[in-house]
Amino acid sequence: MKKDLYHDYRATSVLNPVSVSNNATGNGTGTDLLGYKGALMIASVGAVGALFDASNYYTIKFLESSNNTVFSAIADTDLVGGNNTVVIDANAEANSVHQRGYIGSARYVTVSIACTGTLTAPATAIVIKGFPLHAPIA
């Protein structure tokens, strides 16, 4: 029997595809986890001719908030799949996807992708909410 994931999970875009560049930060919007018992946060970074190195790099951070206004870094103990901070500082690390499961208790989560230096590369982030308290969801 095939399983249907559509009625148990909901994906939300927290950072629409964008080129983060020149010492800027792409701050994602908060995803409300009310009514869900789990979340998967995914960040994707491309290359498109960018030259990543020790002076030109991206930093991915996974964030949480209780009020959807003030976000802070999620403690590594509340993440599954790796630690909070991911640094992309070599071309071999570009064109990559980084995901973390969230097991914390805050109501909102998001992803931040910051650029240090003068490179420009595409990036995006989504949050997939899962394990709804009331399923199936429409």
DSSP file (Angstrom, degrees, kcal/mol; ACC not computed):
  #  RESIDUE AA STRUCTURE BP1 BP2  ACC     N-H-->O    O-->H-N    N-H-->O    O-->H-N    TCO  KAPPA ALPHA  PHI   PSI    X-CA   Y-CA   Z-CA
    1    1 A M              0   0    0      0, 0.0     2,-0.3     0, 0.0     0, 0.0   0.000 360.0 360.0 360.0 136.9    0.0    0.0    0.0
    2    2 A K        -     0   0    0      1,-0.0     2,-0.3     2,-0.0     0, 0.0  -0.632 360.0-134.3 -84.4 143.2    1.3    3.5   -0.8
    3    3 A K        -     0   0    0     -2,-0.3     2,-0.6     2,-0.0    -1,-0.0  -0.765   9.1-138.0 -98.5 143.7    1.4    6.1    1.9
    4    4 A D        +     0   0    0     -2,-0.3     3,-0.2     1,-0.1     4,-0.0  -0.897  20.7 177.2-103.2 115.0    0.1    9.6    1.4
    5    5 A L    >>  +     0   0    0     -2,-0.6     3,-1.7     1,-0.2     4,-1.3   0.670  67.4  81.8 -87.4 -18.5    2.3   12.3    2.9
    6    6 A Y  T 34 S+     0   0    0      1,-0.3     3,-0.3     2,-0.2    -1,-0.2   0.863  92.3  47.1 -56.6 -39.9    0.2   15.2    1.6
    7    7 A H  T 34 S+     0   0    0      1,-0.2   130,-2.4    -3,-0.2    -1,-0.3   0.404 116.2  43.6 -87.2   3.7   -2.3   15.0    4.4
    8    8 A D  T <4 S+     0   0    0     -3,-1.7   123,-0.6   128,-0.2     2,-0.3   0.504 110.0  49.3-121.6 -10.3    0.3   14.8    7.2
    9    9 A Y  E  <  -A  130   0A   0     -4,-1.3     2,-0.4    -3,-0.3   121,-0.2  -0.964  55.5-163.3-135.3 149.1    2.9   17.4    6.3
   10   10 A R  E     -A  129   0A   0    119,-2.3   119,-3.3    -2,-0.3     2,-0.4  -0.984  10.1-152.8-134.5 123.0    2.8   21.1    5.3
   11   11 A A  E     -A  128   0A   0     -2,-0.4     2,-0.4   117,-0.3   117,-0.2  -0.772  12.3-173.7 -94.5 137.5    5.7   22.9    3.6
   12   12 A T  E     -A  127   0A   0    115,-2.7   115,-2.7    -2,-0.4     2,-0.6  -0.997  24.0-128.4-130.1 136.1    6.1   26.6    4.0
   13   13 A S  E     +A  126   0A   0     -2,-0.4   113,-0.2   113,-0.2     3,-0.2  -0.727  28.3 172.5 -81.8 120.9    8.6   28.8    2.3
   14   14 A V  E    S+     0   0A   0    111,-1.7    15,-2.3    -2,-0.6     2,-0.3   0.690  77.4  25.3-101.0 -23.9   10.5   30.9    4.9
   15   15 A L  E    S-A  125   0A   0    110,-2.1   110,-2.0    13,-0.2    -1,-0.3  -0.846  83.1-143.6-141.0 101.8   13.0   32.4    2.5
   16   16 A N  E     -     0   0A   0     -2,-0.3   107,-0.1    -3,-0.2   110,-0.0  -0.246  48.2 -71.0 -61.8 152.6   11.9   32.6   -1.1
   17   17 A P  E    S+     0   0A   0      0, 0.0     2,-0.3     0, 0.0   107,-0.2  -0.206  76.6 152.4 -50.0 125.5   14.7   31.9   -3.7
   18   18 A V  E     -A  123   0A   0    105,-2.3   105,-2.6    -3,-0.2     2,-0.7  -0.974  50.3-114.0-152.1 156.3   17.0   35.0   -3.5
   19   19 A S  E     -A  122   0A   0     -2,-0.3     2,-0.5   103,-0.3   105,-0.0  -0.899  29.9-159.5 -97.5 112.3   20.6   36.0   -4.1
   20   20 A V  E     +A  121   0A   0    101,-1.4   101,-1.1    -2,-0.7     2,-0.3  -0.802  29.5 152.9 -90.2 127.8   22.0   36.9   -0.8
   21   21 A S  E >   +A  120   0A   0     -2,-0.5     3,-0.7    99,-0.2    99,-0.2  -0.938  31.4  30.9-150.4 168.3   25.1   39.1   -1.3
   22   22 A N  T 3  S-     0   0    0     97,-1.0    96,-0.2    -2,-0.3    -1,-0.2   0.879 124.0 -45.2  47.7  62.7   27.5   41.8   -0.1
   23   23 A N  T 3  S+     0   0    0     94,-1.1    -1,-0.3     1,-0.2     2,-0.2   0.776 104.9 135.1  58.5  30.6   27.4   41.4    3.6
   24   24 A A    <   -     0   0    0     -3,-0.7    91,-3.3    93,-0.1     2,-0.4  -0.636  46.9-136.7-104.2 165.6   23.6   41.0    3.7
   25   25 A T  E     -E  114   0B   0     89,-0.3     2,-0.9    -2,-0.2    89,-0.3  -0.987   2.6-147.4-125.2 131.9   21.4   38.6    5.5
   26   26 A G  E     -E  113   0B   0     87,-3.5    87,-2.3    -2,-0.4     2,-0.6  -0.847  22.3-165.9 -94.2 101.4   18.4   36.7    4.2
   27   27 A N  E     -E  112   0B   0     -2,-0.9    85,-0.2    85,-0.2    -2,-0.0  -0.793  11.7-138.5 -92.1 122.9   16.1   36.4    7.2
   28   28 A G        -     0   0    0     83,-1.9   -13,-0.2    -2,-0.6     2,-0.2  -0.315  20.1-107.2 -73.5 160.7   13.3   33.9    6.8
   29   29 A T        -     0   0    0    -15,-2.3    82,-0.2     1,-0.1     2,-0.1  -0.561  44.0 -94.0 -83.6 154.7    9.8   34.6    8.0
   30   30 A G        -     0   0    0     38,-0.2     2,-0.5    -2,-0.2    80,-0.2  -0.406  29.1-145.7 -72.2 142.8    8.6   32.6   11.0
   31   31 A T  E     -F  109   0B   0     78,-2.4    78,-1.4    -2,-0.1     2,-0.5  -0.950  16.4-132.8-108.6 125.3    6.6   29.4   10.6
   32   32 A D  E     -F  108   0B   0     -2,-0.5    76,-0.2    76,-0.2    75,-0.1  -0.659  16.9-170.5 -80.6 121.0    3.9   28.8   13.2
   33   33 A L    >   +     0   0    0     74,-3.3     3,-2.4    -2,-0.5    -1,-0.1   0.311  37.4 136.6 -93.6   7.6    4.2   25.2   14.6
   34   34 A L  T 3  S+     0   0    0      1,-0.3     3,-0.1    73,-0.2    -2,-0.1  -0.359  74.7  20.1 -57.7 127.3    0.9   25.5   16.5
   35   35 A G  T 3  S+     0   0    0      1,-0.3    98,-2.9    -2,-0.1    99,-0.5   0.450 110.7  92.2  91.9   1.4   -1.0   22.2   15.9
   36   36 A Y  E <   -B  132   0A   0     -3,-2.4    -1,-0.3    96,-0.3    95,-0.2  -0.944  57.6-157.4-128.4 149.9    2.1   20.3   14.9
   37   37 A K  E    S+     0   0A   0     94,-1.5     2,-0.3    93,-1.0    94,-0.2   0.371  75.3  26.9-106.1   2.7    4.5   18.2   16.9
   38   38 A G  E     -B  130   0A   0     92,-1.4    92,-2.5    -5,-0.1     2,-0.3  -0.994  55.7-164.6-159.6 161.9    7.5   18.3   14.6
   39   39 A A  E     -BC 129 102A   0     63,-0.8    63,-2.8    -2,-0.3     2,-0.5  -0.995  10.5-153.3-151.2 147.4    9.3   20.3   11.9
   40   40 A L  E     -BC 128 101A   0     88,-2.3    88,-3.0    -2,-0.3     2,-0.5  -0.992  16.2-157.8-120.3 121.6   12.1   19.8    9.4
   41   41 A M  E     -BC 127 100A   0     59,-3.0    59,-2.3    -2,-0.5     2,-0.4  -0.869  11.1-171.9-103.7 131.4   14.0   23.0    8.4
   42   42 A I  E     -BC 126  99A   0     84,-3.0    84,-2.4    -2,-0.5     2,-0.4  -0.984   8.9-175.6-130.0 129.7   15.8   22.9    5.0
   43   43 A A  E     -BC 125  98A   0     55,-2.9    55,-3.2    -2,-0.4     2,-0.4  -0.976   6.4-166.5-121.9 138.7   18.2   25.5    3.5
   44   44 A S  E     -BC 124  97A   0     80,-2.9    80,-2.1    -2,-0.4     2,-0.4  -0.991   1.8-169.6-128.8 132.7   19.6   25.2    0.0
   45   45 A V  E     -BC 123  96A   0     51,-2.4    51,-2.0    -2,-0.4    50,-0.3  -0.978   5.0-167.2-123.7 131.2   22.6   27.2   -1.3
   46   46 A G        -     0   0    0     76,-3.0    49,-0.2    -2,-0.4    50,-0.1  -0.144  14.5-143.7 -97.9-162.8   23.6   27.3   -5.0
   47   47 A A    >   +     0   0    0     47,-0.2     3,-1.7    -2,-0.1    73,-0.2   0.590  18.5 173.9-129.6 -63.4   26.7   28.6   -6.7
   48   48 A V  T 3  S-     0   0    0      1,-0.3     3,-0.1    73,-0.1    72,-0.1   0.908  88.7 -41.4  46.0  56.2   26.1   30.3  -10.1
   49   49 A G  T 3  S+     0   0    0      1,-0.3    -1,-0.3    72,-0.0    72,-0.1   0.424 100.5 144.4  79.6  -1.5   29.7   31.4  -10.5
   50   50 A A    <   -     0   0    0     -3,-1.7     2,-0.7    70,-0.1    -1,-0.3  -0.393  43.9-141.4 -69.5 148.2   30.2   32.5   -6.9
   51   51 A L        -     0   0    0     -3,-0.1     2,-0.3    -2,-0.1    -1,-0.1  -0.890  15.9-161.4-114.2 100.5   33.6   31.9   -5.4
   52   52 A F        +     0   0    0     -2,-0.7    39,-0.6     3,-0.1     2,-0.3  -0.628  28.4 136.2 -81.4 136.0   33.3   30.8   -1.9
   53   53 A D        -     0   0    0      3,-2.5     3,-0.3    -2,-0.3    37,-0.1  -0.874  69.8 -65.7-159.0-168.5   36.5   31.2    0.3
   54   54 A A  S    S+     0   0    0     -2,-0.3     3,-0.1     1,-0.2    36,-0.1   0.711 133.9  37.8 -65.6 -20.7   37.6   32.3    3.8
   55   55 A S  S    S+     0   0    0      1,-0.2     2,-0.5    34,-0.1    -1,-0.2   0.604 118.8  48.4-102.9 -16.1   36.6   35.9    3.0
   56   56 A N  S    S+     0   0    0     -3,-0.3    -3,-2.5    61,-0.2     2,-0.3  -0.914  78.8 129.8-130.3 102.6   33.4   35.2    1.0
   57   57 A Y  E     -G  116   0B   0     59,-2.0    59,-3.0    -2,-0.5     2,-0.4  -0.962  47.9-122.2-151.5 163.3   31.0   32.7    2.6
   58   58 A Y  E     -GH 115  88B   0     30,-1.8    30,-2.8    -2,-0.3     2,-0.5  -0.858  17.3-156.6-107.5 145.5   27.5   32.0    3.7
   59   59 A T  E     -GH 114  87B   0     55,-2.4    55,-2.7    -2,-0.4     2,-0.5  -0.987   6.6-159.6-123.3 121.4   26.4   31.2    7.2
   60   60 A I  E     -GH 113  86B   0     26,-3.2    26,-2.2    -2,-0.5     2,-0.4  -0.850  12.4-178.8 -99.9 132.9   23.2   29.3    7.7
   61   61 A K  E     -G  112   0B   0     51,-2.7    51,-2.8    -2,-0.5     2,-0.5  -0.992  21.8-140.8-132.6 143.0   21.5   29.5   11.1
   62   62 A F  E     -G  111   0B   0     -2,-0.4    12,-2.5    22,-0.3     2,-0.3  -0.896  29.4-166.1-102.7 127.5   18.3   27.8   12.3
   63   63 A L  E     -GI 110  73B   0     47,-2.6    47,-2.0    -2,-0.5     2,-0.3  -0.789  13.2-165.7-122.3 155.5   16.3   30.1   14.6
   64   64 A E  E     -GI 109  72B   0      8,-2.6     8,-2.4    -2,-0.3     2,-0.3  -0.931   5.3-177.7-135.3 160.3   13.3   29.8   17.0
   65   65 A S  E     -G  108   0B   0     43,-2.1    43,-2.5    -2,-0.3    42,-0.4  -0.989  26.9-153.0-155.4 148.1   10.9   32.3   18.7
   66   66 A S  S    S+     0   0    0      4,-0.4     5,-0.1    -2,-0.3    -1,-0.1   0.607 103.4  28.8 -93.1 -15.1    8.1   32.2   21.2
   67   67 A N  S    S-     0   0    0      3,-0.4     4,-0.1    41,-0.1    -1,-0.1   0.377 100.0-118.0-128.2   3.1    6.5   35.4   19.7
   68   68 A N  S    S+     0   0    0      2,-0.2   -38,-0.2     1,-0.1     3,-0.1   0.694 101.8  74.7  64.0  20.6    7.4   35.5   16.0
   69   69 A T  S    S+     0   0    0      1,-0.3     2,-0.6     0, 0.0    -1,-0.1   0.652  89.7  42.6-122.5 -53.2    9.2   38.8   16.6
   70   70 A V  S    S-     0   0    0      2,-0.0    -4,-0.4     0, 0.0    -3,-0.4  -0.899  71.8-171.1-105.1 115.9   12.5   38.1   18.4
   71   71 A F        -     0   0    0     -2,-0.6     2,-0.3    -6,-0.1    -6,-0.2  -0.821   4.3-176.7-108.0 146.0   14.4   35.0   17.0
   72   72 A S  E     -I   64   0B   0     -8,-2.4    -8,-2.6    -2,-0.3     2,-0.0  -0.930  38.7 -81.0-135.7 162.0   17.4   33.4   18.5
   73   73 A A  E     -I   63   0B   0     -2,-0.3     2,-0.3   -10,-0.2   -10,-0.2  -0.350  48.2-116.8 -62.4 137.7   19.7   30.5   17.5
   74   74 A I        -     0   0    0    -12,-2.5   -12,-0.2     1,-0.1    10,-0.1  -0.589  32.6-109.3 -75.6 135.4   18.3   27.1   18.3
   75   75 A A    >   -     0   0    0     -2,-0.3     3,-2.2     1,-0.1     4,-0.1  -0.377  22.9-121.2 -62.7 142.3   20.4   25.2   20.8
   76   76 A D  G >  S+     0   0    0      1,-0.3     3,-1.5     2,-0.2     6,-0.2   0.810 112.9  63.4 -55.6 -30.8   22.2   22.2   19.2
   77   77 A T  G 3  S+     0   0    0      1,-0.3    -1,-0.3     3,-0.0    -2,-0.1   0.665  99.7  53.7 -70.1 -15.3   20.4   19.9   21.7
   78   78 A D  G <  S+     0   0    0     -3,-2.2    25,-2.4    24,-0.0    26,-0.6   0.241  99.5  79.4-100.3  11.4   17.1   20.9   20.1
   79   79 A L  E <   -D  102   0A   0     -3,-1.5     2,-0.5    23,-0.2    23,-0.2  -0.936  62.1-155.6-120.5 143.4   18.3   20.0   16.6
   80   80 A V  E    S+D  101   0A   0     21,-2.3    21,-2.7    -2,-0.4    -3,-0.0  -0.966  76.5  32.2-114.2 131.5   18.5   16.6   14.9
   81   81 A G  S    S-     0   0    0     -2,-0.5     2,-0.3    19,-0.2    18,-0.2   0.455 120.9 -25.3 107.7   1.4   20.9   16.1   12.1
   82   82 A G  S    S-     0   0    0     -6,-0.2    19,-0.1    -3,-0.2    -3,-0.1  -0.844  82.0 -56.2 147.9 176.7   23.8   18.4   13.0
   83   83 A N        -     0   0    0     -2,-0.3    -8,-0.1     2,-0.2    -3,-0.1  -0.233  53.5-103.1 -82.2 177.7   24.7   21.5   14.9
   84   84 A N  S    S+     0   0    0    -10,-0.1     2,-0.4   -23,-0.1   -22,-0.3   0.923  95.8  64.4 -71.4 -47.2   23.1   24.9   14.3
   85   85 A T        -     0   0    0    -24,-0.1     2,-0.5   -26,-0.0   -24,-0.2  -0.674  56.2-176.6 -93.3 127.6   25.6   26.8   12.3
   86   86 A V  E     -H   60   0B   0    -26,-2.2   -26,-3.2    -2,-0.4     2,-0.5  -0.985   8.1-162.1-119.0 124.4   26.6   25.8    8.8
   87   87 A V  E     -H   59   0B   0     -2,-0.5     2,-0.8   -28,-0.2   -28,-0.2  -0.930   6.3-161.7-110.1 126.2   29.3   27.7    7.0
   88   88 A I  E     +H   58   0B   0    -30,-2.8   -30,-1.8    -2,-0.5   -35,-0.2  -0.888  33.6 144.3-104.1  99.9   29.7   27.4    3.2
   89   89 A D        +     0   0    0     -2,-0.8     2,-0.3   -32,-0.2   -33,-0.1   0.097  52.6  58.4-129.2  22.3   33.2   28.7    2.6
   90   90 A A  S >> S-     0   0    0    -37,-0.1     3,-2.1     1,-0.1     4,-0.5  -0.988  78.7-122.9-148.8 145.3   34.5   26.5   -0.3
   91   91 A N  G >4 S+     0   0    0    -39,-0.6     3,-1.3    -2,-0.3    -1,-0.1   0.830 111.6  63.2 -58.1 -32.3   33.1   26.0   -3.8
   92   92 A A  G 34 S+     0   0    0      1,-0.3    -1,-0.3   -40,-0.1    -4,-0.0   0.693 100.8  53.6 -65.9 -17.4   32.9   22.2   -3.1
   93   93 A E  G <4 S+     0   0    0     -3,-2.1    -1,-0.3   -41,-0.1    -2,-0.2   0.544  91.5  94.1 -93.6  -9.2   30.3   23.0   -0.4
   94   94 A A    <<  +     0   0    0     -3,-1.3   -48,-0.2    -4,-0.5   -47,-0.2  -0.157  68.9  45.8 -75.1 176.6   28.0   25.1   -2.7
   95   95 A N  S    S+     0   0    0    -50,-0.3     2,-0.3     1,-0.2   -49,-0.2   0.951  93.4 135.5  51.5  53.3   25.1   23.5   -4.5
   96   96 A S  E     -C   45   0A   0    -51,-2.0   -51,-2.4    -3,-0.1     2,-0.4  -0.892  52.1-141.3-134.3 158.6   24.1   21.9   -1.3
   97   97 A V  E     -C   44   0A   0     -2,-0.3     2,-0.4   -53,-0.2   -53,-0.2  -0.972  15.0-168.4-120.6 134.9   21.1   21.2    0.9
   98   98 A H  E     -C   43   0A   0    -55,-3.2   -55,-2.9    -2,-0.4     2,-0.4  -0.990   9.5-178.9-126.9 127.0   21.2   21.4    4.7
   99   99 A Q  E     -C   42   0A   0     -2,-0.4     2,-0.4   -57,-0.2   -57,-0.2  -0.955   9.3-176.1-131.7 148.1   18.4   20.1    6.9
  100  100 A R  E     -C   41   0A   0    -59,-2.3   -59,-3.0    -2,-0.4     2,-0.4  -1.000  22.0-133.4-139.6 137.5   17.7   19.9   10.6
  101  101 A G  E     -CD  40  80A   0    -21,-2.7   -21,-2.3    -2,-0.4     2,-0.5  -0.728  23.5-138.0 -85.3 140.6   14.9   18.4   12.6
  102  102 A Y  E     +CD  39  79A   0    -63,-2.8   -63,-0.8    -2,-0.4   -23,-0.2  -0.889  32.6 162.6-104.8 124.9   13.5   20.6   15.3
  103  103 A I        +     0   0    0    -25,-2.4   -24,-0.2    -2,-0.5    -1,-0.1   0.143  42.5 111.6-122.8  16.5   12.6   19.0   18.6
  104  104 A G  S    S-     0   0    0    -26,-0.6    -2,-0.0     1,-0.1   -30,-0.0  -0.046  71.0-119.8 -80.1-172.0   12.5   22.2   20.7
  105  105 A S        +     0   0    0      3,-0.0    -1,-0.1   -41,-0.0     2,-0.0   0.384  67.2 117.7-115.3   1.9    9.4   23.8   22.3
  106  106 A A        -     0   0    0      1,-0.1   -40,-0.2     2,-0.1    -2,-0.0  -0.356  62.0-134.6 -70.3 154.2    9.2   27.3   20.7
  107  107 A R  S    S+     0   0    0    -42,-0.4   -74,-3.3     1,-0.1     2,-0.4   0.789  83.9  45.9 -79.8 -28.8    6.1   28.0   18.6
  108  108 A Y  E     +FG  32  65B   0    -43,-2.5   -43,-2.1   -76,-0.2     2,-0.3  -0.906  60.0 178.3-121.7 144.3    7.9   29.6   15.6
  109  109 A V  E     +FG  31  64B   0    -78,-1.4   -78,-2.4    -2,-0.4     2,-0.3  -0.961   6.9 159.8-136.7 157.5   11.0   28.6   13.6
  110  110 A T  E     - G   0  63B   0    -47,-2.0   -47,-2.6    -2,-0.3     2,-0.4  -0.931  30.7-114.8-159.5-178.4   12.8   30.0   10.6
  111  111 A V  E     - G   0  62B   0     -2,-0.3   -83,-1.9   -49,-0.2     2,-0.4  -0.982  17.3-158.7-130.7 141.0   16.1   29.9    8.8
  112  112 A S  E     -EG  27  61B   0    -51,-2.8   -51,-2.7    -2,-0.4     2,-0.5  -0.969   2.9-168.9-119.5 135.7   18.7   32.7    8.3
  113  113 A I  E     -EG  26  60B   0    -87,-2.3   -87,-3.5    -2,-0.4     2,-0.4  -0.964  12.3-171.2-125.8 113.7   21.3   32.8    5.5
  114  114 A A  E     -EG  25  59B   0    -55,-2.7   -55,-2.4    -2,-0.5     2,-0.5  -0.825  12.3-145.1-109.5 142.5   23.9   35.5    5.9
  115  115 A C  E     - G   0  58B   0    -91,-3.3     2,-0.5    -2,-0.4   -57,-0.2  -0.902   8.5-167.0-105.5 130.7   26.6   36.5    3.4
  116  116 A T  E     + G   0  57B   0    -59,-3.0   -59,-2.0    -2,-0.5     3,-0.3  -0.980  62.5   5.2-112.8 127.5   30.0   37.7    4.5
  117  117 A G  S    S-     0   0    0     -2,-0.5   -94,-1.1   -61,-0.2   -61,-0.2  -0.711 105.3 -55.3 102.5-155.1   32.1   39.3    1.7
  118  118 A T  S    S+     0   0    0     -2,-0.3    -1,-0.2   -96,-0.2   -62,-0.1   0.189  85.5 120.1-117.5  14.4   31.1   40.2   -1.8
  119  119 A L        -     0   0    0     -3,-0.3   -97,-1.0   -62,-0.1     2,-0.4  -0.372  45.5-152.9 -78.5 163.0   29.9   37.0   -3.3
  120  120 A T  E     +A   21   0A   0    -99,-0.2   -99,-0.2   -73,-0.2   -70,-0.1  -0.978  25.4 153.5-135.9 121.5   26.4   36.5   -4.7
  121  121 A A  E     -A   20   0A   0   -101,-1.1  -101,-1.4    -2,-0.4   -73,-0.1  -0.993  44.0-102.4-145.9 148.4   24.8   33.0   -4.8
  122  122 A P  E     +A   19   0A   0      0, 0.0   -76,-3.0     0, 0.0     2,-0.3  -0.396  41.9 174.2 -71.9 148.2   21.1   31.9   -4.8
  123  123 A A  E     +AB  18  45A   0   -105,-2.6  -105,-2.3   -78,-0.2     2,-0.3  -0.987   8.9 175.8-150.4 153.8   19.7   30.5   -1.6
  124  124 A T  E     - B   0  44A   0    -80,-2.1   -80,-2.9    -2,-0.3     2,-0.3  -0.978   8.5-161.3-153.7 160.6   16.3   29.4   -0.3
  125  125 A A  E     -AB  15  43A   0   -110,-2.0  -110,-2.1    -2,-0.3  -111,-1.7  -0.995   6.8-179.4-148.6 142.8   14.8   27.9    2.9
  126  126 A I  E     -AB  13  42A   0    -84,-2.4   -84,-3.0    -2,-0.3     2,-0.4  -0.943  16.4-145.5-135.3 159.4   11.6   26.0    3.7
  127  127 A V  E     -AB  12  41A   0   -115,-2.7  -115,-2.7    -2,-0.3     2,-0.6  -0.997   9.6-156.0-123.7 131.0   10.1   24.5    6.8
  128  128 A I  E     -AB  11  40A   0    -88,-3.0   -88,-2.3    -2,-0.4     2,-0.4  -0.939  10.3-152.4-108.2 117.3    8.0   21.3    6.7
  129  129 A K  E     +AB  10  39A   0   -119,-3.3  -119,-2.3    -2,-0.6     2,-0.3  -0.718  24.1 173.0 -88.3 136.6    5.6   20.9    9.5
  130  130 A G  E     +AB   9  38A   0    -92,-2.5   -92,-1.4    -2,-0.4   -93,-1.0  -0.867  41.5  45.2-141.0 174.1    4.7   17.4   10.5
  131  131 A F  E    S-     0   0A   0   -123,-0.6   -94,-1.5    -2,-0.3    -1,-0.2   0.971  72.0-154.2  56.3  61.7    2.9   15.2   12.9
  132  132 A P  E     - B   0  36A   0      0, 0.0   -96,-0.3     0, 0.0     3,-0.2  -0.308  18.2-132.7 -65.1 147.3   -0.3   17.3   13.1
  133  133 A L  S    S+     0   0    0    -98,-2.9     2,-0.5     1,-0.3   -97,-0.1   0.818 101.9  35.4 -67.3 -30.1   -2.4   17.0   16.2
  134  134 A H  S    S-     0   0    0    -99,-0.5    -1,-0.3     0, 0.0    -3,-0.0  -0.936  95.9-138.4-128.6 108.1   -5.5   16.6   14.0
  135  135 A A        +     0   0    0     -2,-0.5     2,-0.1    -3,-0.2  -127,-0.1  -0.857  69.7  45.2-119.3 154.7   -5.0   14.7   10.8
  136  136 A P  S    S-     0   0    0      0, 0.0     2,-0.3     0, 0.0  -128,-0.2   0.525  71.7-159.4 -80.1 155.2   -5.6   14.5    8.0
  137  137 A I              0   0    0   -130,-2.4  -128,-0.1    -2,-0.1    -2,-0.1  -0.746 360.0 360.0 -96.1 149.4   -5.0   18.1    7.2
  138  138 A A              0   0    0     -2,-0.3    -1,-0.1  -130,-0.1  -131,-0.1   0.456 360.0 360.0 -86.5 360.0   -6.6   19.6    4.0
